[in-house]
Amino acid sequence: MADRQHGNPPDDGSASLPSEAHRPSEHDTVRSALVIGALGVVFGDIGTSPIYTIQTVFNPGDPHPVTVTAQNVYGVVSLVFWSVVIIVLITYVLLAMRADNDGEGGIMALITLLHRGNAQRGRRAAAALAALGIFGASLFLGDSMITPAISVLSAVEGLKVVEPSLESAVVPGTAVIIVVLFLVQRRGTAAVGRVFGPVMIAWFLAIGACGVAGITDHPQILRALSPAYALGFLSGHFGTAFFALAAVVLAVTGAEALYADIGHFGRRSITRAWLILVFPACVLSYLGQGALVLAGPANVSSPFFLLVPAWGRLPMVLLATAATVIASQAVITGAYSLTSQAAQLGYLPRLRIAYTSESTMGQIYVPWINWLLLVSVLTLVFAFRSSTALAFAFGMAVTGTITITTLLFFYVARAKWGTPVWLVTVGATVLLFVDLLFVAANLTKLVHGAWLPLLIGLIAFTVMTTWQRGRELVTAERARHEGSLSEFIDHLRSGKAPTLRVPGTAVFLNRGKQTAPLAMRANVEHNHVRHDQVVILSIETEPVPRVPDHRRIAVDGLGYADDGIIHVTARFGYMETPDVPGALALLGPAETEGRLQPGQASYFLSKIELRRGKAPTMAAWRKRLFIATSYITADAAEYFGLPRDRTVIMGSHIEV
């Protein structure tokens, strides 16, 4: 459940502080709470990468194995360290996290910034990059399927180190944990979330301490911090280093979460958590594992767990399992948020969204996505059966998303902020070179599993772009059926249409004020009645996370001040679920030609049945896909918060 607060915290995460002066200790307490919360939500994925990264690099079953030599170990550890520095620290922490959309981050926020920033120039380029961004979002859906599988598998595989005879229990145990994880999603994360931070603090302290122990035994591993070893490994042994990059990238999985979750905790809180605890702990763990492999090549079988003293391995397995569940929770909530935002922006149909907390508006649960992820994750667990087998697929999803995020960021930096061309060119060239090197390395694993996230991404991308295109066609055809609103109201006012005026308020939901609602037209033409007060209501989703109440409502009298017919525009942000009665309650009697009573009004919806037509608007298979996708659309009355007992649905059909 995506933990979104109502309103956006400022950069320092202190939105909850009153305006009057505070004692430093109170301010520090609030700030510390945000940092702990960020540790529990944001860093689960990247914080559990040490479990499987080094092990995967030296996996003897790799189609392009990296042999265990001292030179290769130094080179790999150095590559891991500098990859984290370049991609996580520079690309995300220092750059991308500054490109927020009214406090919200992530690739969908970048897409909205593209749309908002191309009014005067670069429309075609922005549209092409927005499409690329949708593909990046689609890859993230693949990531949200792979992360729970690989993370929980890698943790439970620690049982093999504790007791080899337990190997047969790894896959069933993983499946049980995953099923329980998805079953509890509908209960919300408010209660569980309070323990996430302390668990992750214990996790990072533990892996850092184990790393220090390994470094103490072989301190020469600290040489790997020098970029000379990474560059020397790439230049002197490019063939080996290039293929190793496909596994090295696992060290930066979860980097997108730092950017996507700035709306939760603020940029500074996430940055502090990363620099103070997460980054040092992960680096110490990688160095310690490298030292262990130098001591004995056989340790590559499970360097993370072998780094732990024998007496502490079972507790570490339990702690790792808890940490990977938290990592899985982070991407599951991210998938909920992404699909919700995509629906608000018109790339997916309205999905049923349940709010799981009365005190925190943004904690959401999307049932359809939850069950889709559960089936997908279990399929991956039983199909791949090990974390190393899944690693090839994982890297492709991560590198694709990172590369697209980098590209979109630099376009926004130039088009929206006016950053000098030379600076954008230099920065984009360096960072995209690194990103594309990782992409190319992962493409070498295409037949070994890297095809999976590409296939998932392609399917999701096709669904989203097909829905967007079909929605445009339906909108145009619907406008033709509805006709002009002004002409319809003029006809109504002229008295030529015999209609009976009945007491009460009728609210007709419509797409805008250019066309007449189908339900209203049917009510007048077939039932020959209209209400004393008629509200034609349009919902607008703005490219901002939330809209304040003072900007929520706009009223248009449609040219007359005494006929009881008005048009109301209700604005909502893409992170909000529309509440129609709540929005109407903001109106005063002076705006509505008499006081509205949303609690007693009748609400009218126009239900559209889609049929496949012969017009060459889309390929036949895309028409079928569009119509099939429409079946998962959430009930409109529930989506808009309409009372069931006072909602009337009137049907029509449209061909696509």
C-alpha positions as CSV (number, residue, x, y, z in Angstrom):
1,M,0.0,0.0,0.0
2,A,1.6,3.2,-1.2
3,D,2.0,5.3,1.9
4,R,1.1,8.7,0.4
5,Q,0.4,11.6,2.8
6,H,-2.3,14.2,2.0
7,G,-0.1,17.1,0.8
8,N,3.5,17.1,0.0
9,P,6.3,17.4,2.5
10,P,9.0,20.0,1.7
11,D,12.5,18.9,1.1
12,D,13.4,18.6,4.7
13,G,10.4,16.4,5.4
14,S,9.1,18.8,8.0
15,A,5.6,19.4,6.7
16,S,4.0,18.4,9.9
17,L,5.7,21.0,12.0
18,P,3.6,24.0,13.2
19,S,4.7,27.5,12.2
20,E,5.7,28.5,15.7
21,A,9.2,27.9,16.9
22,H,10.2,24.5,18.1
23,R,12.8,23.2,20.5
24,P,15.7,21.7,18.5
25,S,15.1,18.3,20.2
26,E,11.5,18.2,18.9
27,H,12.5,19.1,15.4
28,D,15.3,16.4,15.5
29,T,12.8,13.8,16.7
30,V,10.5,14.5,13.7
31,R,13.4,14.4,11.4
32,S,14.8,11.2,12.9
33,A,11.4,9.6,12.5
34,L,11.3,10.4,8.8
35,V,14.8,9.0,8.4
36,I,13.8,5.8,10.2
37,G,10.6,5.6,8.1
38,A,12.6,6.0,4.9
39,L,14.9,3.2,6.0
40,G,11.9,0.9,6.4
41,V,10.2,1.7,3.1
42,V,12.7,3.0,0.6
43,F,15.9,0.9,1.0
44,G,14.5,-2.6,1.3
45,D,15.4,-3.5,-2.3
46,I,18.8,-2.0,-2.6
47,G,19.7,-2.9,0.9
48,T,19.2,-6.7,0.3
49,S,21.3,-6.7,-2.9
50,P,24.4,-7.8,-1.0
51,I,22.8,-11.1,-0.5
52,Y,23.1,-12.2,-4.1
53,T,25.3,-9.8,-6.1
54,I,28.8,-11.1,-5.5
55,Q,27.5,-14.7,-5.5
56,T,25.9,-14.1,-8.9
57,V,29.0,-12.5,-10.5
58,F,31.0,-15.6,-9.7
59,N,28.3,-18.1,-10.3
60,P,29.9,-21.1,-12.1
61,G,26.6,-21.8,-13.9
62,D,26.7,-18.5,-15.7
63,P,26.9,-18.8,-19.5
64,H,29.8,-16.3,-19.3
65,P,31.5,-17.3,-16.0
66,V,33.9,-15.0,-14.2
67,T,36.8,-17.1,-12.8
68,V,37.9,-16.5,-9.2
69,T,41.3,-14.9,-9.3
70,A,42.7,-12.1,-7.1
71,Q,42.7,-9.7,-10.0
72,N,39.1,-10.5,-10.9
73,V,37.9,-10.2,-7.3
74,Y,39.5,-6.7,-6.9
75,G,38.0,-5.7,-10.3
76,V,34.5,-6.9,-9.5
77,V,34.4,-5.3,-6.0
78,S,35.7,-2.1,-7.5
79,L,33.1,-2.2,-10.3
80,V,30.3,-2.8,-7.7
81,F,31.5,0.2,-5.6
82,W,31.8,2.6,-8.4
83,S,28.5,1.5,-10.0
84,V,26.7,2.3,-6.8
85,V,28.5,5.7,-6.7
86,I,27.7,6.6,-10.3
87,I,24.2,5.3,-10.6
88,V,22.7,5.6,-7.1
89,L,24.7,8.5,-5.6
90,I,25.2,10.7,-8.7
91,T,22.3,9.8,-11.0
92,Y,19.6,9.4,-8.4
93,V,20.6,11.1,-5.1
94,L,22.3,14.2,-6.6
95,L,20.4,14.6,-9.9
96,A,17.1,12.8,-10.5
97,M,15.7,13.4,-7.0
98,R,15.8,17.1,-7.7
99,A,13.3,16.6,-10.6
100,D,10.2,16.2,-8.5
101,N,6.6,16.9,-9.6
102,D,5.2,19.0,-6.7
103,G,6.9,16.7,-4.3
104,E,6.3,13.4,-6.0
105,G,9.0,11.4,-7.9
106,G,9.4,8.4,-10.1
107,I,9.2,7.8,-13.8
108,M,5.4,8.7,-14.0
109,A,6.3,12.1,-12.4
110,L,8.9,12.6,-15.1
111,I,6.3,11.9,-17.7
112,T,4.0,14.6,-16.4
113,L,6.9,17.0,-16.3
114,L,7.5,16.3,-19.9
115,H,3.9,17.1,-20.8
116,R,4.0,20.3,-18.7
117,G,7.3,21.5,-20.0
118,N,6.7,21.2,-23.8
119,A,4.1,23.9,-24.4
120,Q,6.4,25.9,-26.7
121,R,8.9,23.5,-28.1
122,G,9.9,19.9,-28.6
123,R,6.4,18.5,-28.7
124,R,7.3,15.6,-30.8
125,A,10.5,14.8,-28.9
126,A,8.6,15.1,-25.6
127,A,5.8,12.8,-26.9
128,A,8.4,10.2,-28.0
129,L,10.2,10.4,-24.6
130,A,6.9,10.1,-22.8
131,A,6.2,6.9,-24.8
132,L,9.7,5.7,-23.8
133,G,8.8,6.6,-20.2
134,I,5.7,4.5,-20.4
135,F,7.9,1.6,-21.5
136,G,10.1,2.3,-18.5
137,A,7.1,2.2,-16.2
138,S,6.1,-1.1,-17.9
139,L,9.6,-2.5,-17.1
140,F,9.0,-1.5,-13.5
141,L,5.9,-3.7,-13.4
142,G,8.3,-6.5,-14.5
143,D,10.6,-5.5,-11.7
144,S,7.7,-5.7,-9.2
145,M,7.1,-9.3,-10.2
146,I,10.8,-10.3,-10.2
147,T,11.9,-8.6,-6.9
148,P,9.7,-10.5,-4.5
149,A,10.7,-13.8,-6.2
150,I,14.5,-13.2,-6.2
151,S,14.7,-11.4,-2.9
152,V,12.7,-14.0,-0.8
153,L,14.4,-16.9,-2.7
154,S,17.9,-15.5,-2.0
155,A,17.1,-15.1,1.8
156,V,15.5,-18.6,2.2
157,E,18.4,-20.1,0.3
158,G,20.5,-19.3,3.4
159,L,18.9,-22.4,4.9
160,K,21.2,-24.5,2.6
161,V,24.2,-22.9,4.3
162,V,22.8,-23.5,7.8
163,E,21.8,-27.1,7.0
164,P,22.4,-28.5,3.4
165,S,19.6,-31.1,3.9
166,L,17.0,-28.2,3.9
167,E,17.7,-27.4,0.3
168,S,14.4,-29.1,-0.8
169,A,12.5,-26.7,1.5
170,V,13.7,-23.5,-0.2
171,V,11.1,-23.3,-3.0
172,P,8.1,-24.4,-0.9
173,G,9.1,-22.1,1.9
174,T,9.5,-19.2,-0.5
175,A,6.1,-19.8,-1.9
176,V,4.5,-19.9,1.5
177,I,6.1,-16.5,2.5
178,I,5.0,-14.9,-0.8
179,V,1.4,-16.1,-0.5
180,V,1.2,-14.8,3.1
181,L,2.7,-11.5,2.0
182,F,0.1,-10.9,-0.7
183,L,-2.8,-12.1,1.4
184,V,-2.1,-9.4,4.1
185,Q,-1.9,-6.6,1.6
186,R,-5.6,-5.7,1.9
187,R,-5.0,-5.1,5.7
188,G,-2.7,-2.2,5.0
189,T,0.9,-1.5,6.2
190,A,0.2,1.1,8.9
191,A,0.8,-1.4,11.7
192,V,3.6,-3.4,10.0
193,G,5.2,-0.2,8.8
194,R,6.1,0.9,12.4
195,V,8.5,-2.1,12.7
196,F,10.0,-1.8,9.2
197,G,12.5,0.9,10.1
198,P,13.9,-0.8,13.2
199,V,14.2,-4.1,11.3
200,M,16.1,-2.4,8.5
201,I,18.4,-0.6,11.0
202,A,19.2,-4.0,12.5
203,W,19.8,-5.4,9.1
204,F,22.2,-2.7,8.0
205,L,24.1,-2.8,11.2
206,A,24.4,-6.6,11.0
207,I,25.7,-6.7,7.4
208,G,28.0,-3.8,8.1
209,A,29.5,-5.5,11.1
210,C,30.0,-8.8,9.2
211,G,31.7,-6.8,6.4
212,V,34.1,-5.2,8.9
213,A,35.0,-8.7,10.2
214,G,35.8,-9.9,6.7
215,I,37.8,-6.8,5.9
216,T,39.8,-7.2,9.2
217,D,40.9,-10.6,8.1
218,H,42.0,-9.4,4.7
219,P,42.4,-5.6,4.8
220,Q,44.0,-5.5,1.3
221,I,40.5,-5.7,-0.2
222,L,40.3,-1.9,0.6
223,R,42.4,-1.3,-2.5
224,A,39.2,-2.0,-4.5
225,L,37.9,1.4,-3.5
226,S,40.3,2.9,-6.0
227,P,38.7,3.5,-9.4
228,A,42.0,2.3,-11.0
229,Y,40.9,-1.3,-10.3
230,A,37.5,-0.9,-12.0
231,L,39.0,0.9,-15.0
232,G,41.9,-1.5,-15.2
233,F,39.5,-4.5,-15.0
234,L,37.4,-3.0,-17.8
235,S,40.3,-2.0,-20.1
236,G,42.6,-5.0,-19.4
237,H,40.0,-7.7,-19.3
238,F,37.1,-6.2,-21.1
239,G,35.6,-9.5,-22.2
240,T,35.4,-10.8,-18.6
241,A,34.4,-7.4,-17.1
242,F,31.7,-6.8,-19.7
243,F,29.9,-10.0,-19.0
244,A,30.3,-9.4,-15.2
245,L,28.4,-6.1,-15.5
246,A,25.2,-8.1,-16.1
247,A,25.5,-9.3,-12.4
248,V,27.2,-6.2,-11.0
249,V,24.1,-4.2,-11.9
250,L,22.2,-6.2,-9.1
251,A,24.0,-3.9,-6.6
252,V,21.9,-0.9,-7.8
253,T,18.5,-2.7,-7.9
254,G,16.0,-0.5,-6.0
255,A,17.7,2.8,-6.9
256,E,14.4,3.8,-8.6
257,A,12.7,3.5,-5.1
258,L,14.9,6.4,-3.8
259,Y,13.4,8.6,-6.5
260,A,9.9,7.3,-6.5
261,D,9.4,7.7,-2.7
262,I,10.6,11.3,-2.2
263,G,6.9,12.2,-1.8
264,H,6.8,10.0,1.3
265,F,9.7,11.4,3.3
266,G,11.3,14.3,1.5
267,R,14.6,14.3,-0.4
268,R,16.8,15.3,2.5
269,S,15.5,12.4,4.8
270,I,16.2,9.8,2.1
271,T,19.6,11.3,1.3
272,R,20.5,11.3,5.0
273,A,19.5,7.7,5.4
274,W,21.4,6.7,2.4
275,L,24.7,8.5,3.3
276,I,24.7,7.8,7.0
277,L,23.7,4.1,7.1
278,V,22.7,2.4,3.9
279,F,25.6,3.2,1.6
280,P,28.3,2.5,4.2
281,A,26.7,-0.8,5.3
282,C,26.3,-2.1,1.7
283,V,29.9,-1.1,0.8
284,L,31.3,-2.8,3.9
285,S,29.3,-6.0,3.1
286,Y,30.6,-6.0,-0.5
287,L,34.2,-5.5,0.6
288,G,33.9,-8.1,3.3
289,Q,32.5,-10.7,0.8
290,G,35.3,-9.8,-1.6
291,A,37.9,-10.4,1.2
292,L,36.2,-13.8,2.0
293,V,36.4,-14.9,-1.7
294,L,40.1,-13.9,-1.7
295,A,40.6,-16.1,1.3
296,G,39.0,-19.1,-0.4
297,P,37.5,-19.4,-3.9
298,A,35.0,-22.0,-2.7
299,N,33.3,-19.3,-0.7
300,V,31.7,-17.9,-3.8
301,S,28.9,-20.5,-3.3
302,S,27.3,-18.1,-0.7
303,P,29.7,-15.4,0.4
304,F,27.1,-13.3,2.1
305,F,26.0,-16.0,4.6
306,L,29.5,-17.6,4.9
307,L,30.7,-14.1,6.1
308,V,28.5,-14.6,9.1
309,P,29.9,-16.6,12.1
310,A,28.4,-20.1,12.2
311,W,26.5,-19.3,15.4
312,G,24.8,-16.4,13.8
313,R,23.8,-17.8,10.4
314,L,20.3,-19.0,11.3
315,P,19.4,-15.6,12.9
316,M,20.9,-13.9,9.8
317,V,18.7,-16.1,7.6
318,L,15.6,-15.0,9.6
319,L,16.7,-11.3,9.5
320,A,17.4,-11.6,5.8
321,T,14.0,-13.1,5.2
322,A,12.4,-10.2,7.1
323,A,14.5,-7.7,5.1
324,T,13.5,-9.3,1.7
325,V,9.9,-9.2,2.7
326,I,10.2,-5.5,3.3
327,A,12.0,-5.2,-0.1
328,S,9.1,-7.0,-1.7
329,Q,6.6,-4.8,0.1
330,A,8.3,-1.7,-1.3
331,V,7.9,-2.8,-5.0
332,I,4.4,-4.1,-4.4
333,T,3.3,-0.7,-3.1
334,G,5.2,0.9,-6.0
335,A,3.2,-1.2,-8.4
336,Y,0.0,0.0,-6.7
337,S,1.0,3.6,-7.0
338,L,2.2,3.3,-10.6
339,T,-1.0,1.7,-11.9
340,S,-3.1,4.2,-10.0
341,Q,-1.1,7.1,-11.5
342,A,-1.3,5.5,-15.0
343,A,-5.1,5.3,-14.7
344,Q,-5.3,8.9,-13.6
345,L,-3.2,9.9,-16.6
346,G,-5.3,7.9,-19.1
347,Y,-3.0,5.0,-19.8
348,L,-5.1,2.4,-17.9
349,P,-8.8,2.0,-17.1
350,R,-10.0,3.0,-13.7
351,L,-9.2,0.2,-11.3
352,R,-10.8,-0.4,-7.9
353,I,-8.7,1.1,-5.2
354,A,-9.2,0.5,-1.5
355,Y,-7.9,2.9,1.1
356,T,-6.5,0.9,4.0
357,S,-6.0,3.6,6.5
358,E,-8.4,6.3,7.8
359,S,-5.6,8.5,9.0
360,T,-3.4,8.2,6.0
361,M,-5.2,8.9,2.7
362,G,-2.5,7.6,0.5
363,Q,-2.3,4.0,1.7
364,I,-3.9,2.1,-1.1
365,Y,-4.6,-1.4,-2.1
366,V,-5.4,-2.4,-5.7
367,P,-6.9,-5.9,-5.7
368,W,-6.6,-6.6,-9.4
369,I,-2.9,-5.7,-9.4
370,N,-2.3,-7.6,-6.1
371,W,-3.6,-10.9,-7.5
372,L,-1.9,-10.4,-10.8
373,L,1.4,-10.0,-9.0
374,L,0.8,-13.0,-6.7
375,V,0.2,-15.3,-9.7
376,S,3.2,-13.9,-11.5
377,V,5.6,-14.1,-8.6
378,L,4.7,-17.7,-7.8
379,T,5.1,-18.6,-11.4
380,L,8.6,-17.1,-11.4
381,V,9.5,-18.9,-8.2
382,F,8.5,-22.4,-9.4
383,A,9.9,-21.8,-13.0
384,F,13.3,-20.5,-12.0
385,R,13.7,-22.1,-8.5
386,S,16.8,-20.1,-7.6
387,S,17.9,-16.6,-7.1
388,T,20.9,-16.9,-9.5
389,A,18.7,-18.2,-12.3
390,L,16.4,-15.1,-11.8
391,A,19.3,-12.7,-11.6
392,F,19.6,-12.7,-15.4
393,A,16.1,-11.5,-15.8
394,F,16.3,-9.0,-12.9
395,G,19.3,-7.1,-14.4
396,M,17.5,-6.3,-17.6
397,A,14.5,-4.7,-15.9
398,V,16.7,-2.6,-13.7
399,T,19.1,-1.3,-16.4
400,G,16.2,-0.5,-18.7
401,T,14.4,1.6,-16.1
402,I,17.6,3.4,-15.0
403,T,18.6,4.3,-18.6
404,I,15.1,5.7,-19.4
405,T,15.0,7.7,-16.1
406,T,18.5,9.2,-16.9
407,L,17.4,10.1,-20.4
408,L,14.1,11.7,-19.3
409,F,15.8,13.6,-16.5
410,F,18.3,15.3,-18.8
411,Y,15.6,16.2,-21.3
412,V,13.6,17.8,-18.4
413,A,16.8,19.6,-17.2
414,R,17.2,21.2,-20.6
415,A,13.6,21.8,-21.7
416,K,12.1,22.8,-18.3
417,W,15.0,24.3,-16.3
418,G,17.1,25.7,-19.2
419,T,20.3,23.9,-18.2
420,P,23.2,24.9,-20.6
421,V,23.5,22.6,-23.5
422,W,27.1,21.8,-22.9
423,L,26.4,20.7,-19.3
424,V,23.5,18.5,-20.3
425,T,25.6,17.0,-23.1
426,V,28.5,16.2,-20.9
427,G,26.4,14.8,-18.1
428,A,24.1,12.8,-20.3
429,T,27.0,11.4,-22.3
430,V,28.9,10.1,-19.3
431,L,25.9,8.7,-17.4
432,L,24.1,7.2,-20.4
433,F,27.4,5.6,-21.5
434,V,27.5,3.8,-18.2
435,D,23.8,2.9,-18.3
436,L,24.0,1.6,-21.9
437,L,27.1,-0.4,-21.1
438,F,25.0,-2.2,-18.4
439,V,22.1,-2.6,-20.9
440,A,24.4,-4.1,-23.5
441,A,25.9,-6.6,-20.9
442,N,22.4,-7.7,-19.9
443,L,21.4,-8.2,-23.5
444,T,24.0,-10.9,-23.7
445,K,21.8,-12.8,-21.2
446,L,18.8,-12.5,-23.4
447,V,18.2,-16.2,-24.0
448,H,19.1,-17.0,-20.4
449,G,16.2,-15.0,-18.8
450,A,16.7,-11.4,-19.8
451,W,13.9,-11.8,-22.3
452,L,11.4,-12.1,-19.4
453,P,11.3,-8.4,-18.2
454,L,11.4,-7.2,-21.8
455,L,8.4,-9.4,-22.6
456,I,6.5,-8.3,-19.5
457,G,7.4,-4.7,-20.3
458,L,6.3,-5.0,-23.9
459,I,3.0,-6.6,-22.9
460,A,2.3,-3.8,-20.4
461,F,3.4,-1.1,-22.8
462,T,1.1,-2.5,-25.5
463,V,-1.9,-2.6,-23.1
464,M,-1.2,1.0,-21.9
465,T,-0.7,2.5,-25.3
466,T,-3.7,0.6,-26.8
467,W,-5.9,1.8,-23.9
468,Q,-4.7,5.4,-24.5
469,R,-5.5,5.2,-28.3
470,G,-8.8,3.4,-27.8
471,R,-9.8,6.0,-25.2
472,E,-9.1,8.8,-27.7
473,L,-11.3,7.0,-30.3
474,V,-14.1,6.5,-27.8
475,T,-13.9,10.1,-26.6
476,A,-14.3,11.4,-30.2
477,E,-17.2,9.0,-31.0
478,R,-18.9,9.8,-27.7
479,A,-18.7,13.5,-28.5
480,R,-20.5,12.9,-31.8
481,H,-23.3,11.0,-30.0
482,E,-23.7,13.6,-27.2
483,G,-23.8,16.7,-29.4
484,S,-23.3,20.3,-28.3
485,L,-24.1,21.1,-24.7
486,S,-24.9,24.7,-25.5
487,E,-27.3,23.8,-28.3
488,F,-29.0,21.2,-26.1
489,I,-29.5,23.7,-23.2
490,D,-30.8,26.3,-25.6
491,H,-33.3,23.8,-27.0
492,L,-34.3,23.0,-23.4
493,R,-34.7,26.6,-22.4
494,S,-36.8,27.4,-25.5
495,G,-39.6,25.2,-24.3
496,K,-39.8,23.4,-27.6
497,A,-39.1,20.1,-25.9
498,P,-42.0,19.2,-23.6
499,T,-40.4,18.6,-20.2
500,L,-41.7,18.5,-16.7
501,R,-39.6,20.3,-14.1
502,V,-39.4,18.2,-10.9
503,P,-38.0,19.2,-7.5
504,G,-34.5,18.1,-6.4
505,T,-30.9,18.1,-7.6
506,A,-29.6,16.0,-10.4
507,V,-25.8,15.6,-10.9
508,F,-24.7,14.4,-14.4
509,L,-21.1,13.3,-14.7
510,N,-19.6,14.4,-18.0
511,R,-16.2,14.7,-19.7
512,G,-16.4,18.5,-20.1
513,K,-18.8,21.3,-21.0
514,Q,-18.6,21.0,-24.7
515,T,-21.0,18.1,-25.1
516,A,-24.3,17.1,-23.4
517,P,-24.2,14.1,-21.0
518,L,-25.8,11.1,-22.6
519,A,-27.8,10.4,-19.5
520,M,-29.2,13.9,-19.4
521,R,-30.1,13.8,-23.0
522,A,-31.9,10.5,-22.5
523,N,-33.7,11.8,-19.4
524,V,-35.1,14.7,-21.4
525,E,-35.8,12.9,-24.7
526,H,-37.3,9.7,-23.3
527,N,-38.6,10.6,-19.8
528,H,-39.4,14.3,-20.6
529,V,-38.3,15.5,-17.2
530,R,-35.5,17.7,-15.7
531,H,-34.7,18.6,-12.1
532,D,-34.9,22.1,-10.5
533,Q,-31.2,22.0,-10.0
534,V,-29.0,20.4,-12.6
535,V,-25.3,20.1,-12.1
536,I,-23.2,18.9,-15.1
537,L,-20.0,17.8,-13.4
538,S,-16.6,17.2,-15.1
539,I,-13.7,15.6,-13.4
540,E,-10.2,16.9,-14.4
541,T,-7.0,15.1,-13.4
542,E,-4.3,17.6,-13.2
543,P,-0.6,16.7,-13.7
544,V,0.1,17.3,-10.0
545,P,-0.2,14.8,-7.1
546,R,-2.9,16.7,-5.2
547,V,-5.1,19.7,-5.6
548,P,-5.8,22.0,-2.6
549,D,-9.5,22.6,-1.7
550,H,-9.4,26.3,-2.7
551,R,-8.6,25.2,-6.3
552,R,-10.8,22.1,-6.3
553,I,-14.0,23.6,-7.8
554,A,-14.8,25.9,-10.7
555,V,-18.4,26.9,-11.6
556,D,-19.8,28.1,-14.9
557,G,-23.4,29.3,-15.2
558,L,-23.5,28.4,-18.9
559,G,-24.8,31.9,-19.8
560,Y,-27.9,32.1,-17.7
561,A,-28.2,32.8,-14.0
562,D,-31.8,31.6,-13.2
563,D,-32.4,28.4,-15.0
564,G,-30.9,26.1,-12.3
565,I,-28.4,24.5,-14.8
566,I,-24.7,24.9,-14.0
567,H,-21.4,23.3,-15.0
568,V,-19.0,22.4,-12.3
569,T,-15.4,21.3,-12.8
570,A,-13.8,19.3,-10.0
571,R,-10.1,19.1,-10.1
572,F,-8.1,16.2,-8.6
573,G,-4.4,15.3,-8.6
574,Y,-3.2,12.1,-10.1
575,M,-2.5,10.7,-6.6
576,E,-6.1,11.3,-5.5
577,T,-9.3,9.3,-5.9
578,P,-12.2,11.6,-6.9
579,D,-14.8,12.1,-4.2
580,V,-17.8,13.8,-6.0
581,P,-20.1,14.4,-3.0
582,G,-17.1,15.8,-1.1
583,A,-16.2,18.1,-3.9
584,L,-19.8,19.4,-4.3
585,A,-20.0,20.1,-0.6
586,L,-17.4,22.8,-1.1
587,L,-19.9,24.9,-3.2
588,G,-21.8,27.8,-1.7
589,P,-25.4,28.8,-2.5
590,A,-24.2,32.0,-4.4
591,E,-22.3,29.8,-6.8
592,T,-25.1,27.3,-7.5
593,E,-28.2,29.4,-7.8
594,G,-29.4,27.9,-4.5
595,R,-27.8,25.7,-1.9
596,L,-26.9,22.2,-3.1
597,Q,-27.6,19.2,-1.0
598,P,-25.1,16.5,-2.2
599,G,-26.4,14.1,0.4
600,Q,-29.9,14.1,-1.2
601,A,-29.0,14.6,-4.9
602,S,-29.5,12.0,-7.6
603,Y,-26.4,11.1,-9.6
604,F,-26.6,10.0,-13.2
605,L,-24.0,8.0,-15.1
606,S,-23.7,7.1,-18.7
607,K,-22.6,3.5,-19.2
608,I,-20.9,2.8,-22.5
609,E,-20.9,-0.6,-24.1
610,L,-17.9,-1.0,-26.5
611,R,-18.3,-3.0,-29.8
612,R,-15.7,-3.8,-32.4
613,G,-16.5,-1.9,-35.6
614,K,-15.3,-2.1,-39.2
615,A,-13.7,1.3,-39.3
616,P,-9.8,1.1,-39.7
617,T,-9.1,3.0,-36.5
618,M,-6.9,0.3,-35.0
619,A,-5.7,-3.2,-35.9
620,A,-8.4,-5.8,-35.1
621,W,-6.3,-7.4,-32.4
622,R,-5.8,-4.0,-30.7
623,K,-9.6,-3.4,-30.8
624,R,-10.1,-6.8,-29.1
625,L,-7.4,-6.0,-26.5
626,F,-9.0,-2.6,-25.8
627,I,-12.4,-4.1,-25.3
628,A,-11.0,-6.9,-23.1
629,T,-9.1,-4.3,-21.0
630,S,-12.3,-2.3,-20.5
631,Y,-13.7,-5.3,-18.5
632,I,-11.4,-4.6,-15.6
633,T,-12.6,-1.0,-15.3
634,A,-13.7,-0.2,-11.7
635,D,-17.4,0.5,-11.0
636,A,-17.8,4.2,-11.8
637,A,-20.2,4.8,-8.9
638,E,-17.7,3.4,-6.4
639,Y,-14.7,5.1,-8.1
640,F,-16.3,8.5,-7.9
641,G,-17.7,8.0,-4.4
642,L,-21.3,8.1,-5.4
643,P,-24.1,6.7,-3.1
644,R,-25.5,3.5,-4.6
645,D,-29.1,4.1,-3.6
646,R,-29.1,7.5,-5.4
647,T,-27.2,6.7,-8.6
648,V,-28.9,6.0,-11.9
649,I,-27.0,4.4,-14.8
650,M,-28.2,4.8,-18.3
651,G,-26.6,2.8,-21.1
652,S,-25.4,3.4,-24.7
653,H,-23.0,1.7,-27.1
654,I,-20.1,2.9,-29.2
655,E,-18.1,1.1,-31.9
656,V,-14.3,1.3,-32.1
